[in-house]
Each structure stands twice: as structure tokens, then as C-alpha cells.
């Protein structure tokens, strides 16, 4: 696009700046009361909690009783050592910790802002589409793709949620195997889960983007097909950058759906190509 096309988009956004900020404020205000439930859901579903047998529960109970007896008649140094032992027993079941008094509140505000931005983004895309239609760059409105985009985004969130659950348990097992007691910050833990889940949701938009670009003549189907192998390599490179682990399995779990979605988008763009119609 040329500079004047970007200028048209900015002018269109400026004309609707009041609506944009109103939508952002309403989304933040409405979503804020629900952020504690979202945080609780993330912790409940994602935080690694080892399952205990009756024998293990009995063993921990006996160990806590012995530690309590030793604390009664111990010096200050030995008491600290006993407290460390108790901490190792109960920490894996305690959940993430809060490092500052405002951490929980700031986390809720961040999540509300992220939800507000997510709610505002579709409206911004509609405004950009309107400006580009005026300039003749695209021929179809983006509203027709809204439902499909929303469904794919939801599927991406669900898929990413389960993948992140596996990744977190994998990283947790590595930490425990090294003899380290894991203490996760509430803010870092929840931000990590939500951010990575959203990345999966956005990656699931690939078919919609391809069909939209081809349908409007922005890019040709033959061009995308010619660079197919290059795009495959790009997907694996992106997976290596955004995934938290260095193992090939986790990267493949992200790259393969991207390739599959790319092929689906390529198939539909071939059917809906302007040259065919």
C-alpha cells in the first residue's frame, strides 16, 4: 500500500476515535469483575498439582507431625531448617505466590485492558477495510469474514489452552527433577498462559487472512502456492521463537496446525479466486 492509503486509514480511525475509546472503556469496565474468575480458572486448570495416593498423604501427615514435635524443642537455627523442610512438603500444592501487595490488582487491570483491546480490534479492522474499499484496494467488506474468524479464534484458544497445559507440566517436571522447589509468581504465570493461548488463537486466523487477500486481489493464489515451501520453513521458525521450550515436539505442535490451516486457506482461496469467479 502507498502512503496515501495508510493516510485514509488513519483519517477513518480519527473520525471514529470517540467510538473507539468508548468501546475500549466499556469492554474494560465490563470485563474487570470477571478477571478473578479467569485467573482462578487458569490456576485451577494449568498449575501442576501432583496427584497423591493415600500412602503419600499418610507419609506427609506423619512428616508434618514429626516436624511439629521437633519445632517445640529446637534452637533458632534448627527451627529454620525444619521450616524449610515443611515448605518443601507443602509448596507444590500451594499454587502461585504473590510477590507484591498490588500484584493481583495490577494483573486484573492488565487482563481487562487486553480484553478491551481485543474487543476493539475487530472494529478497527472494519474501519481499515472501509478505508481500503474507498481507495479501491479491496473489493469485499471484512464483515463477511467476522463469524468464521471468531470461530477459528475460539478453536485456536481451546487448542492453545490444552497445549499450554502440556508445556507447563513438562517444564514443571524438569524443574522438580533438578531438585528445585518451584515458586511461580501469580502475574508471570497467568500472563505466560494467557499470552501463549492468545498466540494460538491469532495463528488460527491464517485461512481467513489468505482467503481475504486472494478474494480481494491483494495477492495471487499462484504466488502463495509458489512460496509454499518457504512459508512452511517460516512457520517452524515462528514456532521456535514463540514457544518457551527448545524441544522439537512443542514447536511441531504449533507449526503443524499452522501448516494445516495454511493448506485449508490455500484450498478455499483456489475455489474463491477472482480468476475462477
C-alpha positions as CSV (number, residue, x, y, z in Angstrom):
1,X,0.0,0.0,0.0
2,X,1.1,3.5,-0.6
3,X,1.4,6.3,1.9
4,X,-2.0,7.8,0.9
5,X,-3.7,4.5,1.6
6,X,-2.3,4.5,5.1
7,X,-3.4,8.1,5.5
8,X,-7.0,7.2,4.5
9,X,-7.0,4.5,7.3
10,X,-5.7,7.0,9.9
11,X,-8.3,9.6,8.8
12,X,-11.1,6.9,9.1
13,X,-9.8,6.0,12.6
14,X,-9.6,9.6,13.7
15,X,-13.2,10.2,12.6
16,X,-14.4,7.4,14.9
17,X,-11.9,8.0,17.7
18,X,-14.7,8.7,20.2
19,X,-16.4,5.4,19.4
20,X,-13.1,3.5,19.6
21,X,-12.3,4.8,23.1
22,X,-15.9,4.3,24.2
23,X,-15.8,0.7,23.1
24,X,-12.4,0.2,24.8
25,X,-13.6,1.7,28.1
26,X,-16.9,-0.3,28.1
27,X,-15.0,-3.6,27.4
28,X,-12.5,-2.9,30.2
29,X,-15.2,-1.9,32.7
30,X,-17.4,-4.9,31.9
31,X,-14.6,-7.4,31.9
32,X,-12.9,-6.3,35.1
33,X,-15.3,-8.0,37.5
34,X,-14.8,-11.3,35.7
35,X,-10.9,-11.3,35.8
36,X,-10.7,-13.0,39.2
37,X,-12.7,-15.9,37.8
38,X,-10.5,-16.1,34.8
39,X,-7.3,-16.1,36.9
40,X,-8.8,-18.8,39.1
41,X,-9.6,-20.9,36.0
42,X,-6.1,-20.6,34.7
43,X,-4.6,-21.6,38.1
44,X,-7.0,-24.4,38.6
45,X,-6.5,-25.9,35.1
46,X,-2.9,-25.1,34.5
47,X,-1.0,-25.2,37.8
48,X,0.8,-28.5,38.1
49,X,-0.6,-30.3,41.1
50,X,0.7,-33.8,41.7
51,X,-1.9,-36.4,42.4
52,X,-1.4,-38.1,45.8
53,X,-2.1,-41.6,46.9
54,X,-3.4,-42.5,50.3
55,X,0.1,-43.7,51.3
56,X,1.7,-40.4,50.2
57,X,-0.9,-38.4,52.1
58,X,-0.2,-40.5,55.2
59,X,3.5,-40.1,54.8
60,X,3.2,-36.3,54.5
61,X,0.9,-36.1,57.5
62,X,3.4,-38.1,59.6
63,X,6.3,-36.0,58.5
64,X,4.4,-32.8,59.4
65,X,3.7,-34.2,62.9
66,X,7.4,-35.1,63.4
67,X,8.4,-31.6,62.2
68,X,5.9,-30.0,64.7
69,X,7.4,-32.0,67.5
70,X,10.9,-31.1,66.6
71,X,10.0,-27.4,66.4
72,X,8.9,-27.4,70.0
73,X,12.3,-28.2,71.4
74,X,14.7,-26.8,68.8
75,X,17.1,-23.9,68.6
76,X,16.6,-21.0,66.2
77,X,18.9,-22.5,63.5
78,X,17.3,-25.9,63.6
79,X,13.9,-24.4,63.6
80,X,14.6,-22.6,60.4
81,X,15.8,-25.9,58.9
82,X,12.5,-27.6,60.0
83,X,10.5,-24.8,58.4
84,X,12.4,-25.3,55.2
85,X,11.5,-28.9,55.2
86,X,7.9,-28.1,55.8
87,X,7.9,-25.6,53.0
88,X,9.2,-28.3,50.6
89,X,6.4,-30.5,51.6
90,X,3.5,-28.1,51.1
91,X,4.8,-25.7,48.4
92,X,4.0,-27.9,45.4
93,X,0.3,-27.8,46.4
94,X,0.1,-24.1,47.4
95,X,-0.2,-22.6,43.9
96,X,1.4,-19.4,42.5
97,X,2.6,-16.8,45.0
98,X,2.1,-13.0,45.1
99,X,5.3,-11.1,45.3
100,X,3.9,-7.6,45.9
101,X,0.7,-6.3,47.5
102,X,-0.6,-4.8,44.2
103,X,0.3,-7.8,42.0
104,X,-3.1,-9.3,41.9
105,X,-4.9,-6.0,41.3
106,X,-2.4,-5.0,38.5
107,X,-2.8,-8.4,36.9
108,X,-6.6,-7.9,36.8
109,X,-6.2,-4.5,35.3
110,X,-3.8,-5.9,32.6
111,X,-6.2,-8.7,31.7
112,X,-9.1,-6.2,31.4
113,X,-7.1,-3.9,29.2
114,X,-6.1,-6.9,27.0
115,X,-9.8,-7.9,26.7
116,X,-10.7,-4.3,25.9
117,X,-8.0,-4.1,23.1
118,X,-9.2,-7.5,21.8
119,X,-12.8,-6.2,21.7
120,X,-11.7,-3.0,19.9
121,X,-9.5,-4.7,17.3
122,X,-12.4,-6.0,15.1
123,X,-13.9,-2.5,14.9
124,X,-10.5,-1.1,13.9
125,X,-10.2,-3.7,11.2
126,X,-13.7,-2.8,9.9
127,X,-12.7,0.8,9.7
128,X,-9.5,-0.1,7.9
129,X,-11.4,-2.3,5.5
130,X,-13.8,0.6,4.8
131,X,-11.0,3.0,4.0
132,X,-9.3,0.5,1.7
133,X,-12.6,-0.2,-0.1
134,X,-13.0,3.5,-0.7
135,X,-9.5,3.6,-2.2
136,X,-10.3,0.5,-4.4
137,X,-7.6,-1.7,-3.0
138,X,-10.0,-4.3,-1.7
139,X,-13.4,-5.1,-3.1
140,X,-15.1,-7.0,-0.3
141,X,-16.0,-5.9,3.2
142,X,-14.3,-7.7,6.1
143,X,-17.7,-8.1,7.9
144,X,-18.4,-11.2,5.8
145,X,-15.4,-12.9,7.4
146,X,-16.3,-12.0,11.0
147,X,-18.1,-15.1,12.0
148,X,-15.6,-17.5,10.5
149,X,-12.8,-15.5,12.1
150,X,-14.4,-15.6,15.5
151,X,-15.0,-19.4,15.3
152,X,-11.4,-20.1,14.3
153,X,-10.1,-17.8,17.1
154,X,-12.1,-19.8,19.6
155,X,-10.8,-23.1,18.3
156,X,-7.3,-21.7,18.5
157,X,-7.8,-20.7,22.1
158,X,-9.1,-24.1,23.0
159,X,-6.2,-25.9,21.2
160,X,-3.7,-23.5,22.7
161,X,-5.1,-24.0,26.2
162,X,-4.5,-27.7,26.1
163,X,-1.1,-27.4,24.5
164,X,0.0,-24.9,27.2
165,X,-1.2,-27.3,29.9
166,X,1.1,-29.9,28.5
167,X,4.0,-27.5,28.1
168,X,3.7,-26.2,31.7
169,X,3.6,-29.7,33.2
170,X,6.6,-30.6,31.1
171,X,8.6,-27.6,32.3
172,X,7.4,-28.3,35.9
173,X,8.7,-31.9,35.7
174,X,12.1,-30.6,34.6
175,X,12.3,-28.2,37.5
176,X,11.3,-30.8,40.0
177,X,13.7,-33.4,38.6
178,X,16.5,-30.9,39.3
179,X,15.7,-30.9,43.0
180,X,14.3,-27.3,42.9
181,X,11.2,-26.2,44.7
182,X,9.0,-24.3,42.2
183,X,7.6,-21.0,43.2
184,X,5.7,-19.3,40.4
185,X,4.7,-15.6,40.5
186,X,1.0,-15.2,40.0
187,X,1.4,-12.4,37.5
188,X,4.2,-14.1,35.5
189,X,2.3,-17.5,35.5
190,X,-1.1,-16.1,34.3
191,X,0.5,-13.7,31.8
192,X,2.5,-16.5,30.3
193,X,-0.5,-18.8,29.9
194,X,-2.9,-16.1,28.5
195,X,-0.3,-14.7,26.1
196,X,0.6,-18.0,24.6
197,X,-3.0,-19.1,24.4
198,X,-3.8,-15.8,22.5
199,X,-0.9,-16.5,20.1
200,X,-2.5,-19.8,19.2
201,X,-5.9,-18.0,18.7
202,X,-4.3,-15.5,16.3
203,X,-2.4,-18.1,14.4
204,X,-5.8,-19.8,13.7
205,X,-6.7,-16.8,11.6
206,X,-4.4,-17.9,8.8
207,X,-7.1,-19.3,6.5
208,X,-9.2,-16.2,6.8
209,X,-6.3,-13.9,6.0
210,X,-5.3,-16.0,2.9
211,X,-8.9,-16.1,1.6
212,X,-9.4,-12.4,2.2
213,X,-6.2,-11.4,0.4
214,X,-6.8,-13.6,-2.6
215,X,-10.5,-12.8,-2.8
216,X,-9.7,-9.1,-3.0
217,X,-6.9,-9.5,-5.4
218,X,-4.2,-8.2,-3.0
219,X,-2.1,-11.3,-3.7
220,X,-2.5,-14.0,-6.3
221,X,-3.2,-17.7,-5.5
222,X,-0.3,-18.7,-7.7
223,X,2.1,-16.6,-5.7
224,X,1.2,-18.1,-2.4
225,X,1.4,-21.6,-3.9
226,X,4.9,-20.9,-5.4
227,X,6.2,-19.8,-2.0
228,X,4.5,-22.7,-0.1
229,X,7.8,-24.4,1.0
230,X,9.3,-21.1,2.1
231,X,6.1,-20.5,4.2
232,X,6.5,-23.9,5.8
233,X,10.0,-23.0,7.0
234,X,8.7,-19.7,8.2
235,X,6.1,-21.4,10.3
236,X,8.7,-23.6,12.0
237,X,10.9,-20.5,12.6
238,X,8.0,-18.7,14.2
239,X,7.1,-21.7,16.4
240,X,10.7,-21.8,17.6
241,X,10.6,-18.1,18.5
242,X,7.3,-18.1,20.4
243,X,7.4,-21.5,22.2
244,X,9.0,-21.4,25.6
245,X,10.8,-24.7,25.3
246,X,13.6,-25.8,22.9
247,X,12.2,-29.3,22.2
248,X,11.1,-30.1,18.7
249,X,7.9,-31.7,19.9
250,X,6.4,-28.5,21.3
251,X,7.4,-26.5,18.3
252,X,5.8,-29.1,16.0
253,X,2.6,-28.9,18.0
254,X,2.4,-25.3,16.9
255,X,3.8,-25.5,13.4
256,X,1.7,-28.4,12.2
257,X,-1.7,-26.7,12.8
258,X,-0.3,-23.6,11.1
259,X,0.6,-25.6,8.1
260,X,-2.7,-27.4,8.1
261,X,-4.6,-24.1,8.4
262,X,-2.4,-22.6,5.6
263,X,-3.4,-25.5,3.3
264,X,-7.1,-25.1,4.2
265,X,-6.8,-21.4,3.4
266,X,-5.0,-22.2,0.1
267,X,-7.7,-24.6,-0.9
268,X,-10.5,-22.2,-0.2
269,X,-8.6,-19.3,-1.9
270,X,-8.3,-21.5,-5.0
271,X,-12.1,-22.1,-5.1
272,X,-12.8,-18.4,-4.4
273,X,-10.1,-17.0,-6.6
274,X,-11.2,-13.9,-8.6
275,X,-9.7,-15.6,-11.8
276,X,-12.1,-18.5,-11.3
277,X,-15.1,-16.4,-10.5
